[in-house]
Amino acid sequence: MFKNNIRCLIKFIPGFFDKASVGHFSRITQCHNYASFSARDILHETCDEAGTLTATFAKYIAIERHKLLQQTPTTIRYADYFPIADIRSFQRELQKTPADQVAALVIFASTYRPNAEPQTYAKVLNDIDSIAVKLLPQMHEDVVLRTLYAFLFLIPNWITRLDFYKAALNRLATNNEQHNESTNKSLENFVQSCFYLGLSKKNVSAKANASELLQNLLKQKLENHLDNMHTFDLAIVGNAIYKTATSINIDKFNQRVINEVLKLDIGRGQDGILITYLKLMRFLRVRSPNVCEYLTAICKNSDSLARLQVKGQVHIFAYLTECLWDNEECSKPIIELFFKNLLQPRRFEFHSEAVRIKDLCTFLWCCAQMNCALTTEQLRHVENRLFDKLREGEFENYPDQLVDCCLFLWILGYKSQELLERALHTKSAAKSSKGAQPKVDNRLTVLMSASQIEQQSVTSKDLLKGFKAYDIDAKVPNYLLKSSDFDLKELSLKWSQEDSVETAQIVCPITGINIPSIHIKARSPEDNVLVELLSESQTLQFSKEPIAIVRLKLRLLQALNQKIAVVTTKDLSENLNIKDIVHNADDEKSLMGQKTNSIQA
């Protein structure tokens, strides 16, 4: 998107203006010293096109505003401002603009733009931005929203760079009734406020504050308005929650989102709304079997599924994966369409629907998590596409996604040494320019552990030098004990008291895989066993197979010739003793041997 470091042009230099204007502008610029735009922006970047979803929401807001709010007459004249022969004359006229006419002025600027020189137009945008900030205290909530919409019409992709945008967000999120003349329109104003807060993802400095502002706004108004919100209202609020990563926990809201999903008809052009809701539900961790059934019906209908863009199909796959819904009737059609588009992207009038890096990464995660059986040919197609994107430099800014893709391929049994090398080198080069990212870096650690255990011939031994992938006695941090689905301390104590047991120790044997095991050391060494506890949240819905990271852990332990026993919640209810567990371990070893899948690229 747009870079934030272009804020380099001094907005106002007093020496350029006469004495009458200098006094006004010096007061304006005390807190606004740098320009939002430069001529370079006007020449080299476009601000005319917004995303399809943003355009849909903006159109809805415009219609609602037109239906419900009183229209403000335009009292200023285009000829008083444009065309600009002398920028100082324009700036003097700007000082006379009433607060409720700034929106009209912005619309005038859109008419002037085709005939303006880039340098002049950049100054116009910056000057209007500054006067809007100055007049903000005089604006009622409706006027603030109308002015924001005018800027959205003029510069949809640049609105978040405005000083007025950031100031208006604070004003809207902290607004109280004594400044609001439109209390009967509070729902519409609330939805619009959420919409503009949701745009802040495009600007790092604005996004940092938007989540807190939205959180406060939702606490004040969401539950009061929830019953009166239409489908689009809820989608706009949900989109803002997702975009700003604002955490909420309101059961009534979650249930309303589920109900809205079940009512959608993607045949009537509501696919964008569906994807918005799915992203929101994934973020809030709202998992619904009814929604999974609804998505299953879409997947079974080839026409409905094909109507969605690739990224929409991947979002459906991702939600089903979050719910561990490993129904082949869902996954198979999505996989077939994905590879069809990967090999031959759909072409439209002005563009083709190429698969994005993050869509490819999410798709591979889904396949790995759901234990999908991809063919060797399909996996090689993925590898080739990753190498294409490496040559095109697409991973330079997103090295973590390359590591993720390599890890998910590894879990699927596809071990490309060259791709592993490139992933390790790319990530190593990027780490020097970024701070610590524990969760992200942990996936690299898992990949390094897997490669060291399963493919010791890897040539990048310098990158793995000093790295230890396996330690049977590695202690478990306290936070893992607290977050476990099992009472590990109680189980280890119980088993350690059996006659045939010497010790029962809680360990994390594979570096990077933070899933505790219980290492049973028996008095007879041949009965030593690693107990892997498998909870419902680690089990796929239909096949009852473990999730991806657990399967990888079991595979790596098997490669290290460890005796493993997988114990489920149901097994624990039967009060298994160590003899039963060791017997299960022998059965598990033969079963694991039959299921191991490894493809050398």
Beta strands, then each sheet from edge to edge (+ up, - down):
strand 1: 414-415
strand 2: 501-507
strand 3: 517-522
strand 4: 529-534
strand 5: 564-568
strand 6: 599-600
sheet 1: 1+ 6+
sheet 2: 2+ 3- 4+ 5+
end
